[in-house]
């Protein structure tokens, strides 16, 4: 038992060092001066009456060249006042288009994937950018994101931060997102893409067409991840994940544990088709979280302390530089609380296999 956790700790550190080497590359990605001729921003919203107005207000502040971008708001079969709010708050603004998602869905085009595909079908942009209705968009989001596109780039992902000015629950979620997206950014730097997040995602329309769009990809409850995997599988395009504070998107954290459980279950089930690095990382994460919670029972104290120290060093190796770059370093005060939170849900997630295969999200079941 002791030998197992010592080996697991060393492997954990080595994997993080490997990903850190990719993170350094993501930190130093070069920009191009040849910006796309036209960009389409897509925001799909389902029953978001409480959030859509602040999202639209942030979209109004986007600074990309006038007449060189459009914003398509998709009402995804909302049963509340979302569509009326979209129409009211974009009236007289020619860059905004408000549409409904297509009414008929197919095997692969369901839910959010159907809504986004509906918008892409009418979009005019060379680059497609997506976000969510509960997000606030940085004003330089378009300019900064598309500046990473060269002829060989098919997708550029971005960081999303959780607004964490209120509760401890928000703060630990914010650190969680920093860590997980740091893993994603680092893995992209070594061409081992682990994940992306759809509320700060962009891709070439030609790359989308090359994989057949969402209709050409097996349906996934994490459609953003499925699209990333499909584009990566082509081996035709680069996928970049810059650490750029000017392209950050801000979102709300989960308001309670029930919502958090649904989110994590969706991500976990959707991420089961991850690559070998992801499976190795998942096994290591589970082992180290197990050690944190229960290692003091079955490990000699010096070994337990060594394993936990390696765990902390490995994770902070990624978290600290990203927090500094994104001006989130104050969150480090809550790192110990994050470790408890992270280990707890990390150990419980595999149990979702026992609770059934159905996923509930945005009042839908998949």
Secondary structure as GFF3:
##gff-version 3
##sequence-region A 1 366
A	DSSP	alpha_helix	2	27	.	.	.	ID=ss1
A	DSSP	beta_strand	39	45	.	.	.	ID=ss2
A	DSSP	alpha_helix	52	59	.	.	.	ID=ss3
A	DSSP	beta_strand	69	75	.	.	.	ID=ss4
A	DSSP	alpha_helix	82	90	.	.	.	ID=ss5
A	DSSP	beta_strand	96	100	.	.	.	ID=ss6
A	DSSP	alpha_helix	111	122	.	.	.	ID=ss7
A	DSSP	beta_strand	127	132	.	.	.	ID=ss8
A	DSSP	beta_strand	135	137	.	.	.	ID=ss9
A	DSSP	alpha_helix	141	146	.	.	.	ID=ss10
A	DSSP	beta_strand	153	157	.	.	.	ID=ss11
A	DSSP	beta_strand	160	162	.	.	.	ID=ss12
A	DSSP	alpha_helix	168	189	.	.	.	ID=ss13
A	DSSP	three_ten_helix	198	200	.	.	.	ID=ss14
A	DSSP	beta_strand	201	204	.	.	.	ID=ss15
A	DSSP	alpha_helix	205	210	.	.	.	ID=ss16
A	DSSP	three_ten_helix	214	216	.	.	.	ID=ss17
A	DSSP	alpha_helix	223	234	.	.	.	ID=ss18
A	DSSP	beta_strand	238	240	.	.	.	ID=ss19
A	DSSP	three_ten_helix	245	247	.	.	.	ID=ss20
A	DSSP	beta_strand	249	251	.	.	.	ID=ss21
A	DSSP	alpha_helix	257	270	.	.	.	ID=ss22
A	DSSP	three_ten_helix	271	273	.	.	.	ID=ss23
A	DSSP	alpha_helix	276	298	.	.	.	ID=ss24
A	DSSP	alpha_helix	301	325	.	.	.	ID=ss25
A	DSSP	three_ten_helix	329	334	.	.	.	ID=ss26
A	DSSP	alpha_helix	335	349	.	.	.	ID=ss27
A	DSSP	three_ten_helix	350	353	.	.	.	ID=ss28
A	DSSP	beta_strand	360	361	.	.	.	ID=ss29
A	DSSP	beta_strand	364	365	.	.	.	ID=ss30
###
